[in-house]
Amino acid sequence: MKVNGVGSIVKWDENVFNELSDSMNISKADIEYSFSGDIDGKAIVQYLMFYSNYDKVDQHNSTAKYVGMIQFSGKLSGKSGSFVLEDNGTFKGGVVNSEIKIIKDSGTGDLKNIQGSGIYIADQDGFRIELDYSL
């Protein structure tokens, strides 16, 4: 079943832990998102990001590759529960493109046997997520 939602950032806490050069670094970010639509709830995320080009003046001009674990809690098509997603994505030109995959056996509640994958895109027009899943 395909579902869609929109998201917004509730919290963003990012810290550089290894500066490789003036414009290259590795950082860790603790993020919280809220979602509405067919996907309704919140997600807590931890990202590790490699910036091949970090613009200290305007971060939207930076280029990065990231991996993360997303724990979603809420409702999916009206069914309550939680699950964990593996996130692999890029940030370039102010646009986020991510491929996400539900981690097997991570579902709880009505979403206990969930499996699937999807994408999300974030840009100046907002944050959109699409998930194709089965229970």
C-alpha positions as CSV (number, residue, x, y, z in Angstrom):
1,M,0.0,0.0,0.0
2,K,1.4,3.4,-0.9
3,V,0.9,6.3,1.5
4,N,2.0,9.9,1.5
5,G,2.6,12.5,4.1
6,V,4.2,15.9,4.7
7,G,6.7,16.6,7.5
8,S,8.2,19.5,9.4
9,I,11.3,19.8,11.5
10,V,10.6,20.1,15.3
11,K,14.2,19.9,16.4
12,W,17.6,20.0,14.7
13,D,20.8,19.6,16.8
14,E,23.9,19.0,14.7
15,N,27.5,19.0,15.8
16,V,30.8,18.5,13.9
17,F,32.9,15.8,15.4
18,N,35.7,15.6,12.8
19,E,36.8,18.5,10.7
20,L,38.8,17.2,7.8
21,S,39.5,20.6,6.2
22,D,37.9,24.1,6.1
23,S,35.1,22.8,3.9
24,M,34.9,19.1,4.7
25,N,33.7,17.5,7.9
26,I,31.7,14.7,9.5
27,S,28.9,15.6,11.8
28,K,26.2,13.9,13.9
29,A,22.7,15.2,14.1
30,D,19.8,14.5,16.5
31,I,16.5,15.4,14.7
32,E,12.8,15.2,15.4
33,Y,10.2,15.4,12.7
34,S,6.4,15.6,12.8
35,F,4.3,14.1,10.0
36,S,0.7,14.5,8.9
37,G,-1.4,12.9,6.2
38,D,-1.5,9.1,5.7
39,I,1.6,9.0,7.8
40,D,0.7,10.8,11.0
41,G,3.0,11.0,14.0
42,K,6.6,11.8,14.9
43,A,10.0,10.5,14.1
44,I,13.2,10.7,16.1
45,V,16.3,10.4,14.0
46,Q,20.1,10.2,14.4
47,Y,22.2,11.0,11.3
48,L,25.8,10.7,10.5
49,M,26.7,13.1,7.7
50,F,29.8,13.6,5.6
51,Y,30.1,17.1,4.1
52,S,32.3,17.0,1.0
53,N,31.6,20.7,0.7
54,Y,30.5,22.6,3.8
55,D,29.5,26.3,3.4
56,K,29.9,27.9,6.8
57,V,28.1,31.1,5.6
58,D,25.1,29.4,4.0
59,Q,24.6,25.7,4.9
60,H,22.1,25.4,2.1
61,N,25.0,25.6,-0.4
62,S,26.6,22.6,1.2
63,T,26.9,19.1,-0.2
64,A,26.6,16.0,2.0
65,K,26.0,12.2,2.1
66,Y,24.2,10.8,5.2
67,V,23.0,7.7,6.8
68,G,20.5,7.5,9.6
69,M,18.1,5.5,11.8
70,I,14.6,6.8,12.0
71,Q,12.2,5.7,14.7
72,F,8.6,6.5,13.7
73,S,5.7,6.5,16.2
74,G,2.1,7.2,15.3
75,K,-0.4,6.1,12.8
76,L,0.0,4.8,9.3
77,S,-3.3,4.7,7.4
78,G,-5.1,4.8,10.7
79,K,-3.1,1.9,12.3
80,S,-1.2,2.7,15.4
81,G,2.3,1.6,16.3
82,S,6.0,2.3,15.6
83,F,8.8,1.0,13.3
84,V,12.4,1.8,12.4
85,L,13.7,3.0,9.0
86,E,17.2,2.9,7.6
87,D,17.8,6.2,5.8
88,N,20.4,6.8,3.0
89,G,20.5,10.1,1.3
90,T,22.1,13.2,-0.1
91,F,21.9,16.9,0.4
92,K,22.9,19.1,-2.6
93,G,21.7,22.5,-3.7
94,G,19.4,22.9,-0.8
95,V,17.6,19.6,-1.7
96,V,17.4,16.4,0.4
97,N,16.8,13.1,-1.4
98,S,16.5,10.0,0.7
99,E,15.8,6.3,0.2
100,I,14.3,4.7,3.2
101,K,13.7,1.0,4.1
102,I,11.7,-0.4,7.0
103,I,14.0,-2.6,9.1
104,K,12.6,-6.1,9.4
105,D,11.0,-7.0,12.8
106,S,11.1,-3.4,14.0
107,G,7.3,-2.9,14.0
108,T,5.1,-2.6,17.1
109,G,1.4,-2.5,17.8
110,D,-0.8,-2.6,14.7
111,L,2.3,-2.2,12.6
112,K,4.1,-5.3,14.1
113,N,4.7,-7.1,10.8
114,I,5.4,-4.1,8.6
115,Q,7.8,-4.2,5.8
116,G,8.5,-1.9,2.9
117,S,10.5,1.1,1.5
118,G,10.1,4.6,0.3
119,I,11.5,8.0,-0.3
120,Y,11.4,11.5,1.0
121,I,12.4,14.8,-0.5
122,A,12.8,18.1,1.3
123,D,13.4,21.4,-0.4
124,Q,12.2,25.0,-0.3
125,D,8.7,23.8,-1.0
126,G,8.6,21.5,2.1
127,F,9.1,17.9,3.2
128,R,7.3,15.1,1.4
129,I,7.4,11.4,2.2
130,E,6.1,8.4,0.3
131,L,6.1,4.9,1.7
132,D,5.1,1.6,0.0
133,Y,4.4,-1.0,2.7
134,S,2.7,-4.2,3.6
135,L,1.6,-5.8,6.9
